């Protein structure tokens, strides 16, 4: 690094200069790796020549982005490079663990700001300042960043939030064609030059999802409406109307084919930006309906006709100027047409343009003074600029109402500042001065925030630092805005003439009524009160106030810088003009930025915030004792003095610093070696200073500790859940067993009751059947006894045989049993028993033969034993009426009393 002290280069001897020259020659001799240097801080030595050669080599290799410390240098390729801004590349930078290790890109800056918002390191809000000359690519860079945030800030998990993000993204992107149509113009250096500055605030909620956006504009170059430089054009929207309107719309807006307008130069040039349908479609998506669009275009057509009004100088100063009587110009017709389109009364319009109203004296007497030709032209131009400026501001309000979120729905924001580039023409208007003044203020903000403030802070914090000189533009700013006398105070405009505002209040046009609402006090905003000493609002005063407000917003955020460089002023691809690039590098102080970035510490965190965020890293060091003697820094901070707070923080801070050597080992992959220890962390008196690499290492270590803690928490929770599930399982088993036991007891009780009922019913049935059977048998006995007596009288039998027959009739089932028994009465008697039981016809006993089971096979174990062989009985039905009835017949059992007997 070049050693510089107190803003002046230290005295170097001849030998030092020769060494520097030798290093420069050695560096410039290595043509091969120049395009591979993706960070200009790696260039050694750092001079304008070495930086220029490196950028030229990268531009030739189609590498358009290069890091320069805290700044990203963006070279305009002047050709389409679609693969450089694809959705896949956006997701690659968003999902990369360390985007800084990828190739330099605007997506790297965008992802860094997004992650800074997620990390909640103060200040949480981020801002990106996109600066450069006109035509350097600032508008394209801002547009790509907006697309990047719209992609990465959408939630892929929740479908509803993803739809909201898509809607917001579409509306934000639709605002670009509208604002470019009404705020951009073709200049000598850029076909789509932004003629206004804008600060786009992308609003994020608590989970870093984009919920809305807001646009704030600064100093529209409204002078361009009435005055255009040679070979330049008016705003795009005027050419879009004249080229894209239909025949019916031309008739309605009095824009015939081939019509010429004084405020529409170079209409023959056709640009890509002259797309009228794209603008109308974008306005429709933003909520501007077709009727309102037609009203807007009618007012713009009225301004074009207003510009065709020309005045002839009056010979008598007491008489007002008259419109020029020229048949070609048709000024009288232009006044009538302009009044018709703006819906203004024709005579008051002409009178307001030619006569000036002056209020003077304590009584505020009104004097009417005819204007000269130049004053008439000025008042005509002022009227057109006033209408166009109000229309542009109204469009910004409509866009904000369409894309802005409720203040309660967002907590942080990322700001994109796209400012107009530095310009210098042969004839410069007040707007050019304000544009360049804004660029100087932003450069001063960069100088104050980065070049001067950082170095002064190093000295205050006690860090060893050699001061690097830089080009300070404070003297230039004092010349422009200083007091009591400055350029702004000398050339500040008179406010807008109040009679112009009063004229516009008389318009019957719906849009103009909205743009110029009637003043209840009968006094316009620009008109100062006669007794008030408040200065009137002018263009310069308004711009200074809005610029100061912008700088306050930037100072409350963490700024990031993108320097857009224009390789050539002709807009040619693959053309690198060294002189033009060199002048831009000198103007933005890039070499000094590289010097400070290479040796400085861009990350600065207070002791309190550092301890609160990285206290977890003490767990990486086994020697660190996490005893209760080291309380948390957040405990009791409000009751302690600053010295006592610092005394509490110092032990914790030292513990964290002692744990830093363990970070490279923790960050090393299992299959790769440990990375070397980066630059150490410098602990100042109130802040901790570190580089980006060290911050990444700290964040990686913190993420590992949090991951370990999360694993411990998950393990404990799983153990608790398993134990709880086991207890629940055991309780469920006990409950189930108790319920099953209760159900079984209930079931057994029901079965026992049912069995008891069945048993009782069965017993009753058996008793009844036995009773019925006994009655039937008694009846049969009496019948057979009577028959026996008759047969005895006809055929007298022996007394023994008569008693035997009675016994057989009374006990005939027993007789059947005896017939098959192995022992019993005489064989002849058995046969008689069988015959009598079966009521065989009487006759010779030998006429009927019965083959018993003993003849087939000796021994019958049971009367229910299955018969062996075939036994056929030729008998009648049992005399018992209920013999075939069974209580509950079963398909697997023999039914019927006769069948039981047959077995």
Helices and strands as residue ranges (DSSP letters): E 4-5, E 8-9, H 14-29, G 32-36, G 40-42, H 48-60, E 65-68, E 71-75, G 82-85, H 87-95, G 99-101, H 106-119, E 126-132, H 138-152, H 159-183, E 184-185, E 193-194, E 197-204, E 210-218, G 222-225, H 236-244, H 247-253, H 276-285, H 290-307, E 311-312, E 322-323, H 331-342, H 346-354, E 355-360, E 365-370, H 373-403, G 407-409, E 412-418, H 430-446, I 447-452, H 453-460, H 474-481, H 487-491, H 498-505, H 510-515, H 539-555, E 558-565, H 578-588, H 590-599, E 603-606, H 607-614, G 615-620, G 637-639, H 642-659, H 661-667, E 682-683, E 687-690, H 692-794, H 799-810, H 812-820, H 827-838, G 845-847, H 853-856, H 897-902
